[in-house]
Every structure is written in structure tokens, then in C-alpha cells.
Amino acid sequence: MTTTPKSPLAAALALAALTACSGGGASDGAAASSTPNAAAAQPAGAVSAAAAASATVAASATTTVAASATTNAATQDGRAVFQRTCATCHQQNGQGIRGAFPPLAASPFVTGDKARLVRLVLHGLTGQLVVGGARYNSVMPPWKTLSDAELAAVLTYVRSNFGNTAGSVTPQDVAQQRAATASRATMWTVTEIERP
């Protein structure tokens, strides 16, 4: 009975295993076992090409899984930072409290320019702003006491959750904005932060 792998990783690993078991690793082009198989019936170059292709696919799948695991770890860390520092005002669901604290969901401040978002979170924000047609006039405290990694994780989390699909923020992005605004001693005003 043959089953179809349910994920690209499973398919790549199955292909690599099939190639290895079918003699793809034989150096002289002959099958590694005396059992007749598809690889043994192919010319040596085809077997080597198939082995190389399956190794490339397997390596790519492994890299994808590793990157996904890193992203998942950052998301988990970002969620923890969010729950610890942001959820009281912006709420667990990112919807905020109408009239008091703006939503993070579908907010152009969150999904727009990531450098602006980093600056806003590092130094805080004061003044009236409009998000989703509602006016908010409260203060967001600065979070520059968080590390670059923590800020990157939480900003990546809010930019990729609550229906948002914006790109990630790296610790290097945060470090760059932290250095560029190191002399700033006051919160941003909405007018300042909205400037390009």
C-alpha cells in the first residue's frame, strides 16, 4: 500500500529515503543492493542526479523546518512579552479598549513602517490618534527597558497576529532605531510619529 505524504517535509524526506534505499548512493552507478529496482534500471548519471536532487530537497526542507522553528520560538517569546507588557491595555485579542487604548488589529501603526513602530514602542506615544475610525487620546509608556530581542519578538508577534500579516522585526531593526534615537528623552507625539 502506498500513502501520499501529507506535508512538503514528509514528501521531501520520503523522496530522500526512497532514493537512498533504491541505490542513489552507489558510487559506480550500480544499485547498492542486488534487488531489482527503478534506480538500478536507470543510467548512472540519472541515479546520481536523482540522489543530488533529493539531497537538495531534503536540505531545503530541513532549512525550512529550522526557520519555521525559529519563527515559532520568536512568536512564543513575543506572545509572552505581549502578555506581560501589552495585554493589559491592548487586550489579549489585540482589540484594545474603545476610546481608551487603540486596537493592534488592522492598525496602520502596527502593520505599516516597522521602523516607525520600533521608535514608537521604544519611546512611547502621547496625543490623540485615530485608529479604525475611533479617536484615542491616551499615553503609551516607553518600553526601551526591554532588550532588542524582546522588542523584536513582541513586535513580530503583533505584526503577525490579530489578523495582521505584516513582516517580522529583527533585533537588528530594533538596535538600529535604538541607536538612531538614543538622545530622545521624551515620548513621541502623534504628529511627530506620523511624519514620513
C-alpha positions as CSV (number, residue, x, y, z in Angstrom):
1,M,0.0,0.0,0.0
2,T,1.4,3.4,-1.0
3,T,0.5,6.5,1.0
4,T,0.9,10.1,0.0
5,P,2.9,12.3,2.5
6,K,0.7,15.0,4.0
7,S,3.3,17.8,4.1
8,P,6.2,19.1,1.9
9,L,8.7,18.0,4.6
10,A,7.3,14.5,4.7
11,A,7.3,14.3,0.9
12,A,11.0,15.5,0.8
13,L,12.1,13.0,3.4
14,A,10.2,10.2,1.7
15,L,11.9,11.1,-1.6
16,A,15.3,11.2,0.1
17,A,14.6,7.8,1.7
18,L,13.3,6.3,-1.5
19,T,16.4,7.5,-3.4
20,A,18.8,6.3,-0.7
21,C,17.1,2.9,-0.5
22,S,17.0,2.5,-4.3
23,G,20.7,2.8,-4.8
24,G,21.0,6.5,-5.2
25,G,24.2,6.4,-3.1
26,A,26.1,3.9,-5.1
27,S,29.3,5.5,-6.4
28,D,29.7,3.3,-9.5
29,G,26.2,3.8,-10.8
30,A,25.1,0.3,-9.9
31,A,22.4,-0.3,-7.4
32,A,23.5,-0.7,-3.8
33,S,21.6,-4.0,-3.4
34,S,21.0,-6.9,-5.8
35,T,17.3,-6.4,-5.6
36,P,16.0,-5.0,-8.9
37,N,14.5,-1.5,-8.6
38,A,13.8,1.6,-10.5
39,A,17.1,3.2,-9.7
40,A,19.1,0.2,-10.9
41,A,17.4,0.3,-14.3
42,Q,18.4,3.9,-14.8
43,P,21.8,5.1,-16.1
44,A,24.4,6.0,-13.5
45,G,24.1,9.7,-14.3
46,A,20.3,9.6,-13.7
47,V,20.8,7.9,-10.3
48,S,23.4,10.4,-9.2
49,A,21.2,13.3,-10.4
50,A,18.2,11.9,-8.6
51,A,20.3,11.5,-5.4
52,A,21.6,15.0,-5.7
53,A,18.1,16.4,-6.3
54,S,16.7,14.5,-3.4
55,A,19.5,15.7,-1.1
56,T,18.9,19.3,-2.2
57,V,15.1,18.9,-1.5
58,A,15.9,17.3,1.9
59,A,18.3,20.0,2.8
60,S,15.8,22.7,1.7
61,A,13.1,21.1,3.8
62,T,15.4,20.9,6.8
63,T,16.2,24.6,6.4
64,T,12.5,25.4,6.1
65,V,11.7,23.4,9.2
66,A,14.6,25.1,11.2
67,A,13.5,28.6,10.0
68,S,9.9,27.7,11.0
69,A,11.0,26.5,14.4
70,T,13.0,29.8,14.9
71,T,9.9,31.8,13.9
72,N,7.7,29.7,16.2
73,A,10.1,30.3,19.1
74,A,10.1,34.1,18.4
75,T,6.3,34.0,18.2
76,Q,6.1,32.2,21.6
77,D,8.6,34.6,23.1
78,G,6.7,37.5,21.6
79,R,3.4,36.2,23.0
80,A,5.0,36.0,26.5
81,V,6.3,39.6,26.2
82,F,2.9,40.8,24.9
83,Q,1.1,39.2,27.8
84,R,3.5,40.7,30.3
85,T,3.7,44.2,28.9
86,C,0.9,44.9,26.3
87,A,-2.2,42.9,27.0
88,T,-3.5,45.0,29.9
89,C,-4.2,47.9,27.6
90,H,-4.4,46.4,24.2
91,Q,-6.2,43.2,25.5
92,Q,-5.4,39.6,24.8
93,N,-7.2,39.7,21.5
94,G,-5.4,42.9,20.3
95,Q,-8.7,44.8,20.1
96,G,-7.8,47.4,22.7
97,I,-10.5,49.2,24.7
98,R,-12.5,51.6,22.5
99,G,-11.9,55.2,23.4
100,A,-9.0,54.4,25.8
101,F,-6.4,52.1,24.2
102,P,-6.3,51.6,20.4
103,P,-6.5,48.2,18.8
104,L,-3.4,46.5,17.4
105,A,-5.6,44.5,14.9
106,A,-5.6,46.2,11.5
107,S,-3.8,49.3,12.9
108,P,-1.6,51.1,10.4
109,F,0.7,52.0,13.2
110,V,1.3,48.2,13.7
111,T,1.2,47.0,10.1
112,G,2.9,50.0,8.5
113,D,6.5,51.1,8.6
114,K,8.3,48.8,11.1
115,A,11.0,51.4,11.9
116,R,8.2,53.8,13.0
117,L,6.7,51.1,15.1
118,V,10.0,50.4,16.8
119,R,10.6,54.1,17.5
120,L,7.0,54.4,18.9
121,V,7.4,51.4,21.2
122,L,10.9,52.4,22.4
123,H,10.0,55.9,23.4
124,G,6.2,55.8,23.9
125,L,3.4,57.9,22.4
126,T,1.2,60.7,23.6
127,G,-1.6,62.6,22.0
128,Q,-4.7,62.0,20.0
129,L,-4.8,59.4,17.3
130,V,-7.4,57.8,15.1
131,V,-7.4,54.0,14.5
132,G,-10.3,52.3,12.7
133,G,-12.4,55.5,12.8
134,A,-12.2,55.8,16.6
135,R,-10.4,58.5,18.5
136,Y,-7.9,57.7,21.3
137,N,-6.2,60.2,23.5
138,S,-4.1,58.3,26.0
139,V,-0.4,57.7,26.7
140,M,1.6,54.6,25.8
141,P,4.7,54.3,28.0
142,P,8.1,53.8,26.6
143,W,9.4,50.2,26.6
144,K,13.1,50.9,26.0
145,T,13.9,48.8,29.1
146,L,13.1,45.7,27.0
147,S,16.0,44.1,25.2
148,D,16.3,44.3,21.4
149,A,15.4,40.6,21.2
150,E,12.3,41.1,23.4
151,L,11.1,44.1,21.4
152,A,11.7,42.3,18.1
153,A,9.8,39.3,19.3
154,V,6.8,41.2,20.6
155,L,6.6,43.4,17.6
156,T,6.8,40.4,15.2
157,Y,4.1,38.8,17.3
158,V,1.7,41.8,17.0
159,R,2.5,42.3,13.3
160,S,1.6,38.7,12.5
161,N,-1.3,38.1,14.9
162,F,-4.8,39.5,15.4
163,G,-5.5,39.3,11.7
164,N,-2.3,41.2,10.9
165,T,0.1,39.8,8.2
166,A,3.0,42.3,8.3
167,G,6.6,41.2,8.2
168,S,8.8,40.5,11.1
169,V,11.0,42.8,13.1
170,T,14.6,41.7,13.9
171,P,16.7,42.5,16.9
172,Q,19.0,44.4,14.4
173,D,16.0,46.6,13.3
174,V,15.4,47.5,17.0
175,A,19.1,48.1,17.6
176,Q,19.3,50.4,14.6
177,Q,16.3,52.5,15.8
178,R,17.5,52.5,19.4
179,A,20.9,53.9,18.3
180,A,19.3,56.5,15.9
181,T,17.0,57.8,18.6
182,A,19.3,57.3,21.7
183,S,19.3,61.0,22.6
184,R,15.5,61.2,22.7
185,A,14.3,61.9,26.2
186,T,10.5,62.4,25.6
187,M,7.6,60.4,24.2
188,W,6.7,60.8,20.6
189,T,3.7,62.9,19.8
190,V,1.3,61.6,17.2
191,T,2.2,64.5,14.8
192,E,5.9,63.5,15.0
193,I,5.4,59.8,14.6
194,E,3.1,60.3,11.6
195,R,5.7,62.2,9.6
196,P,7.5,60.2,7.0
